[in-house]
Amino acid sequence: MGGMQDDEPDKQPRHREPPFVGVGGRVEDRVDEARDPWTLIEEEHEKLRKRKWCGFEYLSIAVYEETLWRTRLWAFGLDCRDAANPREIPGARQAQTVEERRESNQAHQLLLVWQTVAKAGTMILIGAWIFDQVVAEFRRSPGAGIRPQPIVEMNDWLPGPPGLSTKLFDVMRFVWMEAKAEFWAT
């Protein structure tokens, strides 16, 4: 019966150390090892956050990564403008080998992460601009008693109010961490 003795039919075979235990046979070592990637990611994010335009830089990275992975999936015959609902492109060559399907699945998972981050960052940026313009419109209204301020195009408005870049960065970092954790959990 696969290594089990006949006098113990209901018992599972036992190992001296569980197979998942790391260096030195301690479970704590495995817990530390599992935390390592997250610790490294957090340290890198902290370094990036100290840069002057960190939020805008992160947004440009997210948009670049989204485009990269969407283009890669296009080569596999998938239209992933909406990564949650990929559609096969009629007449396009689909992934056929195991290796191609693995690569396509990995690209799709990465697209899900980066598209989520890019959308969140864009929503924060556009929301801050709209809020600023609503306040400017109020200031122009009769009786407001405040000097009129013109409504400006977003390109003229950027970098926006003080602190927008770090707020944008913080939101995008949180979204990336959640999306990446979801990716690693699957």
N, CA and C atoms as a LAMMPS dump frame, in Angstrom:
ITEM: TIMESTEP
0
ITEM: NUMBER OF ATOMS
558
ITEM: BOX BOUNDS ff ff ff
-5.0000000000000000e+02 5.0000000000000000e+02
-5.0000000000000000e+02 5.0000000000000000e+02
-5.0000000000000000e+02 5.0000000000000000e+02
ITEM: ATOMS id mol type element x y z
1 1 1 N 0.84 -1.203 0
2 1 2 C 0 0 0
3 1 3 C 0.868 1.243 0
4 2 1 N 1.808 1.347 -0.87
5 2 2 C 2.58 2.578 -1.003
6 2 3 C 3.379 2.935 0.225
7 3 1 N 4.023 1.997 0.877
8 3 2 C 4.902 2.323 1.994
9 3 3 C 4.227 2.207 3.349
10 4 1 N 2.923 1.981 3.399
11 4 2 C 2.249 1.858 4.693
12 4 3 C 2.294 0.393 5.116
13 5 1 N 2.442 0.148 6.411
14 5 2 C 2.463 -1.211 6.912
15 5 3 C 1.037 -1.722 7.035
16 6 1 N 0.884 -3.045 6.862
17 6 2 C -0.454 -3.639 6.89
18 6 3 C -1.127 -3.528 8.249
19 7 1 N -0.35 -3.453 9.341
20 7 2 C -0.953 -3.38 10.663
21 7 3 C -1.433 -1.958 11.001
22 8 1 N -1.13 -0.961 10.168
23 8 2 C -1.572 0.416 10.388
24 8 3 C -2.227 0.956 9.116
25 9 1 N -3.371 0.399 8.701
26 9 2 C -3.943 0.787 7.416
27 9 3 C -4.488 2.225 7.371
28 10 1 N -4.863 2.828 8.489
29 10 2 C -5.461 4.162 8.468
30 10 3 C -4.471 5.288 8.733
31 11 1 N -3.23 4.966 9.028
32 11 2 C -2.248 5.992 9.356
33 11 3 C -1.499 6.442 8.106
34 12 1 N -1.219 7.726 8.035
35 12 2 C -0.417 8.279 6.95
36 12 3 C 1.051 8.088 7.276
37 13 1 N 1.913 7.925 6.262
38 13 2 C 3.346 7.822 6.552
39 13 3 C 3.845 9.114 7.168
40 14 1 N 4.773 9.027 8.076
41 14 2 C 5.292 10.198 8.778
42 14 3 C 6.724 10.474 8.36
43 15 1 N 7.057 11.732 8.248
44 15 2 C 8.423 12.162 7.989
45 15 3 C 9.003 12.673 9.298
46 16 1 N 10.292 12.565 9.444
47 16 2 C 10.91 13.116 10.654
48 16 3 C 10.701 14.624 10.692
49 17 1 N 10.799 15.279 9.534
50 17 2 C 10.54 16.713 9.42
51 17 3 C 9.483 16.876 8.335
52 18 1 N 8.515 17.734 8.547
53 18 2 C 7.556 17.972 7.472
54 18 3 C 8.306 18.468 6.238
55 19 1 N 7.865 18.09 5.048
56 19 2 C 8.595 18.439 3.837
57 19 3 C 8.625 19.942 3.552
58 20 1 N 7.751 20.721 4.174
59 20 2 C 7.712 22.159 3.914
60 20 3 C 8.659 22.954 4.796
61 21 1 N 9.258 22.337 5.78
62 21 2 C 10.101 23.058 6.73
63 21 3 C 11.439 23.383 6.093
64 22 1 N 11.91 24.623 6.294
65 22 2 C 13.131 25.108 5.659
66 22 3 C 14.382 24.811 6.449
67 23 1 N 15.355 25.683 6.305
68 23 2 C 16.684 25.534 6.891
69 23 3 C 16.587 25.272 8.391
70 24 1 N 17.315 24.289 8.843
71 24 2 C 17.356 24.004 10.267
72 24 3 C 16.111 23.305 10.781
73 25 1 N 15.146 23.035 9.903
74 25 2 C 13.948 22.324 10.309
75 25 3 C 12.977 23.15 11.129
76 26 1 N 13.1 24.49 11.09
77 26 2 C 12.211 25.324 11.896
78 26 3 C 11.141 25.97 11.024
79 27 1 N 9.911 25.9 11.473
80 27 2 C 8.804 26.518 10.754
81 27 3 C 9.003 28.034 10.696
82 28 1 N 9.574 28.621 11.729
83 28 2 C 9.806 30.064 11.77
84 28 3 C 10.669 30.527 10.598
85 29 1 N 11.633 29.683 10.204
86 29 2 C 12.486 30.023 9.063
87 29 3 C 11.663 30.123 7.783
88 30 1 N 10.707 29.243 7.627
89 30 2 C 9.846 29.282 6.44
90 30 3 C 8.95 30.519 6.463
91 31 1 N 8.472 30.887 7.631
92 31 2 C 7.644 32.087 7.74
93 31 3 C 8.469 33.31 7.356
94 32 1 N 9.709 33.391 7.866
95 32 2 C 10.589 34.5 7.497
96 32 3 C 10.873 34.501 6.006
97 33 1 N 11.102 33.313 5.456
98 33 2 C 11.373 33.198 4.024
99 33 3 C 10.17 33.666 3.206
100 34 1 N 8.966 33.354 3.65
101 34 2 C 7.759 33.771 2.936
102 34 3 C 7.558 35.282 3.017
103 35 1 N 8.032 35.901 4.091
104 35 2 C 7.898 37.347 4.231
105 35 3 C 8.938 38.11 3.413
106 36 1 N 10.045 37.478 3.076
107 36 2 C 11.136 38.148 2.375
108 36 3 C 10.703 38.92 1.132
109 37 1 N 9.961 38.323 0.19
110 37 2 C 9.599 39.101 -1
111 37 3 C 8.804 40.353 -0.655
112 38 1 N 7.9 40.249 0.306
113 38 2 C 7.094 41.412 0.67
114 38 3 C 7.951 42.478 1.346
115 39 1 N 8.911 42.056 2.15
116 39 2 C 9.814 43.003 2.797
117 39 3 C 10.645 43.731 1.753
118 40 1 N 11.179 42.99 0.802
119 40 2 C 11.97 43.607 -0.263
120 40 3 C 11.128 44.567 -1.102
121 41 1 N 9.913 44.162 -1.411
122 41 2 C 9.012 45.022 -2.187
123 41 3 C 8.732 46.306 -1.42
124 42 1 N 8.458 46.18 -0.136
125 42 2 C 8.171 47.366 0.684
126 42 3 C 9.377 48.301 0.753
127 43 1 N 10.559 47.735 0.881
128 43 2 C 11.773 48.565 0.919
129 43 3 C 11.965 49.316 -0.395
130 44 1 N 11.729 48.648 -1.52
131 44 2 C 11.86 49.306 -2.825
132 44 3 C 10.817 50.405 -2.994
133 45 1 N 9.606 50.139 -2.532
134 45 2 C 8.566 51.165 -2.609
135 45 3 C 8.94 52.385 -1.762
136 46 1 N 9.501 52.151 -0.598
137 46 2 C 9.902 53.273 0.261
138 46 3 C 10.979 54.121 -0.406
139 47 1 N 11.918 53.47 -1.098
140 47 2 C 12.946 54.223 -1.831
141 47 3 C 12.307 55.066 -2.928
142 48 1 N 11.395 54.465 -3.675
143 48 2 C 10.733 55.192 -4.763
144 48 3 C 9.887 56.342 -4.243
145 49 1 N 9.25 56.155 -3.104
146 49 2 C 8.352 57.172 -2.555
147 49 3 C 9.092 58.459 -2.212
148 50 1 N 10.374 58.374 -1.957
149 50 2 C 11.16 59.554 -1.588
150 50 3 C 11.481 60.44 -2.787
151 51 1 N 11.247 59.947 -3.994
152 51 2 C 11.538 60.736 -5.18
153 51 3 C 10.475 61.816 -5.355
154 52 1 N 10.862 62.94 -5.969
155 52 2 C 9.986 64.1 -6.071
156 52 3 C 8.681 63.796 -6.817
157 53 1 N 8.741 63.154 -7.945
158 53 2 C 7.546 62.889 -8.754
159 53 3 C 7.161 61.42 -8.705
160 54 1 N 7.255 60.804 -7.535
161 54 2 C 7.074 59.364 -7.394
162 54 3 C 5.731 58.866 -7.932
163 55 1 N 4.655 59.571 -7.669
164 55 2 C 3.341 59.127 -8.118
165 55 3 C 3.202 59.129 -9.629
166 56 1 N 3.706 60.194 -10.244
167 56 2 C 3.622 60.286 -11.694
168 56 3 C 4.544 59.271 -12.361
169 57 1 N 5.686 59.034 -11.74
170 57 2 C 6.617 58.029 -12.254
171 57 3 C 5.991 56.635 -12.151
172 58 1 N 5.355 56.35 -11.029
173 58 2 C 4.706 55.057 -10.832
174 58 3 C 3.568 54.876 -11.846
175 59 1 N 2.806 55.941 -12.081
176 59 2 C 1.717 55.867 -13.053
177 59 3 C 2.265 55.589 -14.447
178 60 1 N 3.363 56.233 -14.814
179 60 2 C 3.924 55.984 -16.143
180 60 3 C 4.446 54.548 -16.247
181 61 1 N 5.007 54.019 -15.163
182 61 2 C 5.458 52.625 -15.157
183 61 3 C 4.261 51.69 -15.324
184 62 1 N 3.185 51.973 -14.61
185 62 2 C 1.988 51.123 -14.686
186 62 3 C 1.4 51.127 -16.096
187 63 1 N 1.326 52.298 -16.713
188 63 2 C 0.789 52.391 -18.075
189 63 3 C 1.7 51.642 -19.054
190 64 1 N 3.014 51.793 -18.879
191 64 2 C 3.965 51.074 -19.737
192 64 3 C 3.792 49.558 -19.592
193 65 1 N 3.736 49.079 -18.35
194 65 2 C 3.59 47.641 -18.105
195 65 3 C 2.262 47.116 -18.653
196 66 1 N 1.204 47.888 -18.47
197 66 2 C -0.09 47.469 -19.014
198 66 3 C -0.002 47.325 -20.532
199 67 1 N 0.59 48.299 -21.189
200 67 2 C 0.727 48.254 -22.644
201 67 3 C 1.588 47.075 -23.074
202 68 1 N 2.674 46.844 -22.364
203 68 2 C 3.574 45.733 -22.685
204 68 3 C 2.839 44.399 -22.649
205 69 1 N 2.124 44.136 -21.566
206 69 2 C 1.463 42.84 -21.409
207 69 3 C 0.238 42.718 -22.307
208 70 1 N -0.455 43.809 -22.555
209 70 2 C -1.6 43.774 -23.47
210 70 3 C -1.118 43.462 -24.888
211 71 1 N 0.017 44.066 -25.275
212 71 2 C 0.6 43.805 -26.595
213 71 3 C 1.05 42.349 -26.695
214 72 1 N 1.627 41.834 -25.625
215 72 2 C 2.066 40.434 -25.62
216 72 3 C 0.883 39.497 -25.808
217 73 1 N -0.226 39.793 -25.164
218 73 2 C -1.411 38.956 -25.307
219 73 3 C -2.032 39.102 -26.693
220 74 1 N -1.895 40.278 -27.281
221 74 2 C -2.381 40.486 -28.64
222 74 3 C -1.663 39.508 -29.579
223 75 1 N -0.358 39.28 -29.329
224 75 2 C 0.424 38.337 -30.14
225 75 3 C -0.091 36.903 -29.969
226 76 1 N -0.753 36.621 -28.874
227 76 2 C -1.351 35.304 -28.649
228 76 3 C -2.806 35.257 -29.114
229 77 1 N -3.245 36.295 -29.806
230 77 2 C -4.597 36.305 -30.351
231 77 3 C -5.671 36.681 -29.351
232 78 1 N -5.307 37.447 -28.307
233 78 2 C -6.28 37.858 -27.291
234 78 3 C -6.382 39.376 -27.23
235 79 1 N -7.606 39.86 -27.267
236 79 2 C -7.87 41.292 -27.1
237 79 3 C -8.16 41.496 -25.614
238 80 1 N -7.242 42.173 -24.929
239 80 2 C -7.365 42.33 -23.471
240 80 3 C -7.464 43.798 -23.081
241 81 1 N -8.207 44.581 -23.853
242 81 2 C -8.411 45.964 -23.422
243 81 3 C -9.059 45.97 -22.043
244 82 1 N -9.898 44.99 -21.81
245 82 2 C -10.436 44.749 -20.471
246 82 3 C -9.859 43.402 -20.03
247 83 1 N -8.837 43.455 -19.183
248 83 2 C -8.119 42.232 -18.804
249 83 3 C -9.016 41.222 -18.091
250 84 1 N -10.072 41.695 -17.453
251 84 2 C -10.968 40.784 -16.748
252 84 3 C -11.814 39.97 -17.726
253 85 1 N -11.95 40.458 -18.95
254 85 2 C -12.749 39.773 -19.969
255 85 3 C -11.974 39.668 -21.277
256 86 1 N -10.932 38.856 -21.321
257 86 2 C -10.179 38.743 -22.579
258 86 3 C -11.04 38.094 -23.659
259 87 1 N -10.886 38.582 -24.88
260 87 2 C -11.647 38.036 -26.006
261 87 3 C -10.676 37.542 -27.065
262 88 1 N -11.006 36.404 -27.651
263 88 2 C -10.192 35.888 -28.742
264 88 3 C -10.388 36.775 -29.959
265 89 1 N -9.298 37.056 -30.655
266 89 2 C -9.36 37.833 -31.882
267 89 3 C -9.661 36.86 -33.013
268 90 1 N -10.796 37.051 -33.711
269 90 2 C -11.162 36.11 -34.778
270 90 3 C -10.057 36.028 -35.847
271 91 1 N -9.71 34.809 -36.201
272 91 2 C -8.717 34.581 -37.236
273 91 3 C -7.273 34.686 -36.781
274 92 1 N -7.037 35.131 -35.558
275 92 2 C -5.665 35.264 -35.051
276 92 3 C -5.19 33.921 -34.49
277 93 1 N -3.901 33.713 -34.555
278 93 2 C -3.306 32.489 -34.022
279 93 3 C -3.367 32.518 -32.494
280 94 1 N -3.927 31.488 -31.917
281 94 2 C -4.035 31.367 -30.462
282 94 3 C -2.842 30.574 -29.929
283 95 1 N -2.607 30.671 -28.639
284 95 2 C -1.553 29.874 -27.998
285 95 3 C -1.899 28.401 -28.193
286 96 1 N -0.906 27.622 -28.661
287 96 2 C -1.19 26.221 -28.984
288 96 3 C -0.396 25.241 -28.142
289 97 1 N 0.846 25.528 -27.886
290 97 2 C 1.651 24.589 -27.113
291 97 3 C 1.478 24.861 -25.625
292 98 1 N 1.928 23.922 -24.834
293 98 2 C 1.865 24.092 -23.385
294 98 3 C 2.674 25.322 -22.975
295 99 1 N 3.842 25.486 -23.557
296 99 2 C 4.701 26.631 -23.239
297 99 3 C 4.022 27.955 -23.608
298 100 1 N 3.384 27.997 -24.767
299 100 2 C 2.684 29.219 -25.19
300 100 3 C 1.507 29.526 -24.262
301 101 1 N 0.763 28.499 -23.885
302 101 2 C -0.369 28.712 -22.974
303 101 3 C 0.116 29.187 -21.607
304 102 1 N 1.237 28.616 -21.134
305 102 2 C 1.809 29.058 -19.858
306 102 3 C 2.227 30.522 -19.954
307 103 1 N 2.904 30.872 -21.033
308 103 2 C 3.346 32.255 -21.218
309 103 3 C 2.149 33.204 -21.355
310 104 1 N 1.127 32.758 -22.052
311 104 2 C -0.085 33.568 -22.205
312 104 3 C -0.781 33.773 -20.859
313 105 1 N -0.871 32.715 -20.067
314 105 2 C -1.502 32.824 -18.745
315 105 3 C -0.72 33.754 -17.824
316 106 1 N 0.611 33.641 -17.875
317 106 2 C 1.441 34.512 -17.042
318 106 3 C 1.285 35.975 -17.474
319 107 1 N 1.295 36.216 -18.784
320 107 2 C 1.108 37.575 -19.293
321 107 3 C -0.261 38.115 -18.878
322 108 1 N -1.262 37.255 -18.899
323 108 2 C -2.602 37.691 -18.493
324 108 3 C -2.643 38.069 -17.017
325 109 1 N -1.996 37.27 -16.172
326 109 2 C -1.962 37.592 -14.744
327 109 3 C -1.254 38.925 -14.502
328 110 1 N -0.131 39.133 -15.188
329 110 2 C 0.594 40.399 -15.025
330 110 3 C -0.22 41.57 -15.566
331 111 1 N -0.933 41.355 -16.65
332 111 2 C -1.796 42.41 -17.183
333 111 3 C -2.895 42.759 -16.182
334 112 1 N -3.481 41.754 -15.559
335 112 2 C -4.512 42.025 -14.551
336 112 3 C -3.971 42.935 -13.444
337 113 1 N -2.757 42.661 -12.989
338 113 2 C -2.146 43.484 -11.934
339 113 3 C -1.923 44.903 -12.427
340 114 1 N -1.201 45.045 -13.541
341 114 2 C -0.807 46.377 -13.999
342 114 3 C -1.972 47.195 -14.546
343 115 1 N -2.951 46.54 -15.164
344 115 2 C -4.101 47.294 -15.647
345 115 3 C -4.9 47.846 -14.474
346 116 1 N -5.006 47.073 -13.416
347 116 2 C -5.695 47.539 -12.209
348 116 3 C -4.982 48.749 -11.619
349 117 1 N -3.653 48.683 -11.534
350 117 2 C -2.871 49.787 -10.978
351 117 3 C -2.984 51.027 -11.862
352 118 1 N -2.872 50.844 -13.175
353 118 2 C -2.954 51.98 -14.106
354 118 3 C -4.326 52.645 -14.039
355 119 1 N -5.37 51.847 -13.97
356 119 2 C -6.727 52.411 -13.882
357 119 3 C -6.919 53.165 -12.567
358 120 1 N -6.447 52.591 -11.473
359 120 2 C -6.583 53.255 -10.17
360 120 3 C -5.831 54.578 -10.165
361 121 1 N -4.599 54.578 -10.664
362 121 2 C -3.808 55.805 -10.709
363 121 3 C -4.45 56.868 -11.584
364 122 1 N -4.966 56.459 -12.728
365 122 2 C -5.627 57.398 -13.631
366 122 3 C -6.888 57.969 -12.988
367 123 1 N -7.648 57.127 -12.307
368 123 2 C -8.861 57.62 -11.639
369 123 3 C -8.517 58.633 -10.552
370 124 1 N -7.468 58.385 -9.783
371 124 2 C -7.056 59.317 -8.732
372 124 3 C -6.644 60.642 -9.347
373 125 1 N -5.84 60.588 -10.401
374 125 2 C -5.353 61.798 -11.055
375 125 3 C -6.495 62.603 -11.669
376 126 1 N -7.377 61.953 -12.394
377 126 2 C -8.509 62.655 -13.004
378 126 3 C -9.453 63.176 -11.93
379 127 1 N -9.685 62.391 -10.885
380 127 2 C -10.55 62.838 -9.789
381 127 3 C -10.006 64.077 -9.098
382 128 1 N -8.7 64.138 -8.872
383 128 2 C -8.092 65.316 -8.239
384 128 3 C -8.219 66.534 -9.138
385 129 1 N -8.03 66.344 -10.452
386 129 2 C -8.167 67.457 -11.404
387 129 3 C -9.6 67.971 -11.44
388 130 1 N -10.581 67.058 -11.496
389 130 2 C -11.988 67.471 -11.52
390 130 3 C -12.346 68.2 -10.234
391 131 1 N -11.906 67.679 -9.099
392 131 2 C -12.171 68.349 -7.823
393 131 3 C -11.607 69.765 -7.835
394 132 1 N -10.379 69.917 -8.306
395 132 2 C -9.751 71.23 -8.374
396 132 3 C -10.546 72.173 -9.277
397 133 1 N -11.061 71.654 -10.379
398 133 2 C -11.822 72.485 -11.305
399 133 3 C -13.184 72.872 -10.731
400 134 1 N -13.795 71.991 -9.964
401 134 2 C -15.072 72.309 -9.308
402 134 3 C -14.852 73.422 -8.293
403 135 1 N -13.762 73.333 -7.54
404 135 2 C -13.442 74.392 -6.579
405 135 3 C -13.182 75.707 -7.307
406 136 1 N -12.461 75.661 -8.432
407 136 2 C -12.193 76.871 -9.213
408 136 3 C -13.488 77.47 -9.741
409 137 1 N -14.421 76.638 -10.168
410 137 2 C -15.723 77.126 -10.657
411 137 3 C -16.488 77.811 -9.526
412 138 1 N -16.452 77.23 -8.332
413 138 2 C -17.109 77.849 -7.186
414 138 3 C -16.498 79.214 -6.906
415 139 1 N -15.204 79.302 -6.99
416 139 2 C -14.519 80.565 -6.717
417 139 3 C -14.88 81.629 -7.742
418 140 1 N -15.283 81.233 -8.942
419 140 2 C -15.681 82.184 -9.97
420 140 3 C -17.144 82.594 -9.833
421 141 1 N -17.903 81.867 -9.043
422 141 2 C -19.328 82.151 -8.948
423 141 3 C -19.565 83.479 -8.228
424 142 1 N -20.657 84.186 -8.59
425 142 2 C -20.958 85.475 -7.946
426 142 3 C -21.147 85.308 -6.436
427 143 1 N -20.614 86.236 -5.7
428 143 2 C -20.771 86.229 -4.252
429 143 3 C -19.755 85.387 -3.518
430 144 1 N -18.882 84.701 -4.203
431 144 2 C -17.896 83.866 -3.525
432 144 3 C -16.851 84.721 -2.823
433 145 1 N -16.623 85.905 -3.352
434 145 2 C -15.692 86.817 -2.72
435 145 3 C -14.235 86.427 -2.863
436 146 1 N -13.96 85.481 -3.727
437 146 2 C -12.592 85.043 -3.933
438 146 3 C -12.22 85.346 -5.375
439 147 1 N -10.975 85.702 -5.577
440 147 2 C -10.482 86.03 -6.906
441 147 3 C -10.797 84.898 -7.886
442 148 1 N -11.338 85.235 -9.073
443 148 2 C -11.653 84.19 -10.059
444 148 3 C -10.397 83.446 -10.511
445 149 1 N -10.55 82.14 -10.689
446 149 2 C -9.461 81.324 -11.195
447 149 3 C -9.946 80.588 -12.437
448 150 1 N -9.16 80.59 -13.477
449 150 2 C -9.612 79.944 -14.715
450 150 3 C -9.576 78.418 -14.628
451 151 1 N -10.467 77.793 -15.381
452 151 2 C -10.411 76.338 -15.521
453 151 3 C -9.284 76.057 -16.498
454 152 1 N -8.453 75.113 -16.155
455 152 2 C -7.285 74.822 -16.983
456 152 3 C -7.34 73.394 -17.502
457 153 1 N -6.633 73.173 -18.583
458 153 2 C -6.476 71.82 -19.112
459 153 3 C -5.608 71.025 -18.136
460 154 1 N -5.771 69.72 -18.131
461 154 2 C -5.024 68.891 -17.188
462 154 3 C -3.517 69.049 -17.385
463 155 1 N -3.055 69.13 -18.635
464 155 2 C -1.621 69.269 -18.877
465 155 3 C -1.063 70.545 -18.254
466 156 1 N -1.852 71.625 -18.24
467 156 2 C -1.419 72.877 -17.62
468 156 3 C -1.536 72.817 -16.101
469 157 1 N -2.42 71.982 -15.614
470 157 2 C -2.683 71.867 -14.18
471 157 3 C -1.627 71.029 -13.461
472 158 1 N -1.097 70.01 -14.154
473 158 2 C -0.109 69.129 -13.53
474 158 3 C 1.113 69.904 -13.086
475 159 1 N 1.711 69.639 -11.995
476 159 2 C 1.619 68.463 -11.131
477 159 3 C 0.513 68.531 -10.083
478 160 1 N -0.411 69.486 -10.216
479 160 2 C -1.526 69.539 -9.292
480 160 3 C -1.148 70.125 -7.947
481 161 1 N -2.018 69.94 -6.96
482 161 2 C -1.752 70.494 -5.634
483 161 3 C -0.569 69.794 -4.953
484 162 1 N 0.031 70.464 -3.976
485 162 2 C 1.148 69.833 -3.254
486 162 3 C 0.714 68.501 -2.632
487 163 1 N 1.57 67.552 -2.698
488 163 2 C 1.283 66.253 -2.088
489 163 3 C 0.523 65.294 -2.985
490 164 1 N 0.056 65.747 -4.152
491 164 2 C -0.704 64.852 -5.025
492 164 3 C 0.157 63.672 -5.474
493 165 1 N 1.398 63.927 -5.792
494 165 2 C 2.268 62.861 -6.281
495 165 3 C 2.434 61.753 -5.24
496 166 1 N 2.664 62.103 -3.992
497 166 2 C 2.835 61.063 -2.969
498 166 3 C 1.509 60.375 -2.646
499 167 1 N 0.398 61.115 -2.682
500 167 2 C -0.911 60.475 -2.467
501 167 3 C -1.201 59.483 -3.59
502 168 1 N -0.902 59.909 -4.817
503 168 2 C -1.075 59.036 -5.972
504 168 3 C -0.211 57.793 -5.819
505 169 1 N 1.027 57.98 -5.418
506 169 2 C 1.952 56.862 -5.218
507 169 3 C 1.418 55.898 -4.164
508 170 1 N 0.973 56.439 -3.038
509 170 2 C 0.491 55.589 -1.943
510 170 3 C -0.705 54.743 -2.362
511 171 1 N -1.639 55.343 -3.088
512 171 2 C -2.807 54.585 -3.549
513 171 3 C -2.381 53.503 -4.528
514 172 1 N -1.519 53.863 -5.464
515 172 2 C -1.088 52.886 -6.459
516 172 3 C -0.27 51.764 -5.826
517 173 1 N 0.542 52.093 -4.843
518 173 2 C 1.316 51.061 -4.14
519 173 3 C 0.365 50.092 -3.44
520 174 1 N -0.653 50.618 -2.783
521 174 2 C -1.624 49.764 -2.103
522 174 3 C -2.342 48.866 -3.107
523 175 1 N -2.786 49.44 -4.227
524 175 2 C -3.49 48.659 -5.243
525 175 3 C -2.569 47.593 -5.819
526 176 1 N -1.305 47.945 -6.077
527 176 2 C -0.364 46.982 -6.623
528 176 3 C -0.151 45.827 -5.652
529 177 1 N 0.023 46.152 -4.367
530 177 2 C 0.249 45.108 -3.36
531 177 3 C -0.946 44.155 -3.297
532 178 1 N -2.151 44.709 -3.304
533 178 2 C -3.347 43.868 -3.24
534 178 3 C -3.485 43.006 -4.498
535 179 1 N -3.249 43.628 -5.655
536 179 2 C -3.369 42.884 -6.915
537 179 3 C -2.289 41.81 -7.011
538 180 1 N -1.084 42.125 -6.585
539 180 2 C 0.025 41.157 -6.634
540 180 3 C -0.24 40.01 -5.658
541 181 1 N -0.76 40.326 -4.484
542 181 2 C -1.093 39.267 -3.516
543 181 3 C -2.153 38.341 -4.096
544 182 1 N -3.119 38.913 -4.784
545 182 2 C -4.159 38.106 -5.429
546 182 3 C -3.536 37.219 -6.51
547 183 1 N -2.599 37.766 -7.265
548 183 2 C -1.901 37.015 -8.327
549 183 3 C -1.116 35.863 -7.723
550 184 1 N -0.378 36.123 -6.634
551 184 2 C 0.419 35.071 -6.008
552 184 3 C -0.448 34.019 -5.335
553 185 1 N -1.661 34.387 -4.951
554 185 2 C -2.546 33.442 -4.267
555 185 3 C -3.151 32.435 -5.257
556 186 1 N -3.132 32.788 -6.542
557 186 2 C -3.747 31.867 -7.516
558 186 3 C -2.765 30.901 -8.091
